[in-house]
Amino acid sequence: MGGCSGVSGHRLGIAFSAVIGAGLASVIGALLVFVPVKTDLVLPASLSFAAGVMLFVDIYAGKAVGHFEEAGYSTATAFTFASLSFLGGFPISWVLDKIAERFVAHGHFHGPTEEPLPSFPNPAADSTLQVTSQEASSHVAVAFGDQPAESSDPETTDEDRSASAKMEYHKDPERAKRLVRMGLLAALAMGLHNMPEGLVTFVGYMDSIRSGLTTAIAIAIHNIPEGMVVATGVYYGTGNRKKALLWSSISAIAEPMGALVGLAVVCGGSLTNTVFGIMFGLVAGIMVYISLKELLPSSRSFDPHDRVSTIWLVVGMAVMCASLIAINYSQPPPEEEAVAGAILEELLAGTSGGN
């Protein structure tokens, strides 16, 4: 198998596979959103969790400073450029928001299908989606000052909930569309975020086999909650598992796309630290925009008494904090890397010889 720049084709293939595996973790996160839980608090908790994830990933604004410094800029200049990149993410977010709004408005996303909808819904009193049991909806209705509907059948089935959700959607689909738009925005932001991650994982594997693999594992763990972020809005806005899974997959595809850029770098191209700094700064600004404009306000609208919103915001930050710590610790000491790299190279050479 051929390679480039002195790197074997087998090693390139394994590096690319590691990146694809890390990206697929986003799909696992999306699947977790479909797990049925009978409570009206799951949606606001999920939105706050997503906001926590995005706000903590904002740490990459600091990473942007480091890349500008590595490019040769002074600390003050690096901070200035990183800040400008961060602020530049906001107008980009506004444009992406309008694109998502237009996409939804032109009928690319419709109301609930015949699929069973989540068994935990949104407040009925908000005239949005009712994707939960009648009992949960009545509690939320009381919280919003409305009269709860009488439940004649406490054992509400998934089919009953699905029918109720469809009725609520057609009653006032605007809030559902907002959830879908939020999901699309998150998909675009996560896609932009995943591309440099895929590049870093790929190039890291080329530079150091063990650290590349451990970084891929850490990023895979890191990607699970990101997949949940994307799927939450689309799923609760449409009740369609396929669409939620599709958009989570689209954002995950950016990871191997980043690896393709990494392949170009390995095979003779170049990507400067300045470009990395701009990318991380822009992504940080985009994520803050989505968190403050969409995720947190929506979470509080479904949880007016703050039963879960704040705590799940913190949980989201804690999860991403743990994953980023794992990524930072994924780089082994030089002496261990030399031994591990030699062993893995022998294994790769043996595999190549066997073929």
HELIX and SHEET records of a PDB file:
HELIX    1   1 GLY A    9  VAL A   33  1                                  25    
HELIX    2   2 VAL A   42  VAL A   57  1                                  16    
HELIX    3   3 TYR A   60  GLU A   70  1                                  11    
HELIX    4   4 THR A   75  PHE A  103  1                                  29    
HELIX    5   5 VAL A  104  HIS A  108  3                                   5    
HELIX    6   6 GLN A  134  ALA A  143  1                                  10    
HELIX    7   7 ASP A  158  LYS A  171  1                                  14    
HELIX    8   8 GLU A  174  ASP A  207  1                                  34    
HELIX    9   9 ILE A  209  THR A  238  1                                  30    
HELIX   10  10 ARG A  241  VAL A  266  1                                  26    
HELIX   11  11 ASN A  273  ILE A  290  1                                  18    
HELIX   12  12 SER A  291  LEU A  295  3                                   5    
HELIX   13  13 LEU A  296  PHE A  302  1                                   7    
HELIX   14  14 SER A  309  ASN A  328  1                                  20    
HELIX   15  15 PRO A  334  GLY A  354  1                                  21    
END                                                                             
